[in-house]
Each structure stands twice: as structure tokens, then as C-alpha cells.
Amino acid sequence: IIQVNLIQDNLQSLISCRKIDLTYATQEETNLSFIRRFDA
């Protein structure tokens, strides 16, 4: 399941060849301990 939330804070105009900063966060639900995270 993927959930996406879009927030309209600090709106910027899209201008050709102009760079904009994007951020994201992830959250994972699991029963594995942090130490065993790559064992599955």
C-alpha cells in the first residue's frame, strides 16, 4: 500500500530549467527488529 500526501506549502512557479527542492518521508511497518532488517 502506498499513500501519498501533497501539501501546498511554499508554492513556486514552474519555470523552464529552474531547479526546485523536493522532500519526502517514508514510514514502514514491520515486525522485524532493526538489526534483522536485511534478513527477510
N, C-alpha and C positions, 0 to 999 in steps of 0.2 A: 504494500500500500504506500503510495506516495502522496503527500499532501503539500500543496503549495499555497503560501500566503503572500499576496502582493500588497505592499504598503506604499502610499503616495506621499511619503515624506520627502522633502527637498527635491521637488520636481525640477527637471532640467530639460531644455530643448535639445532635440537630436539634430546635430549639425554634422555634415559630412567631414570625415577624418578627425573628428574631435573624440578624445578618449574620455570615458566616464567610468567612475568606480562602481563596482557591483560587489555586494556582500551576500553571504549565505550562511546558514547554520544547519547542522544535521542533528538528529536525535535517533538513537537506536535502542529498541527494547530487546533485551536478550537475557537468558538465564546463565550465560557463560560468565565466568569471572574475567577480570581484565587480563590476568596472566595467561588464561587459556583462550583468548580471543582469536588466535590464528589456528587453533587446533581443529576447528569444525570443518 
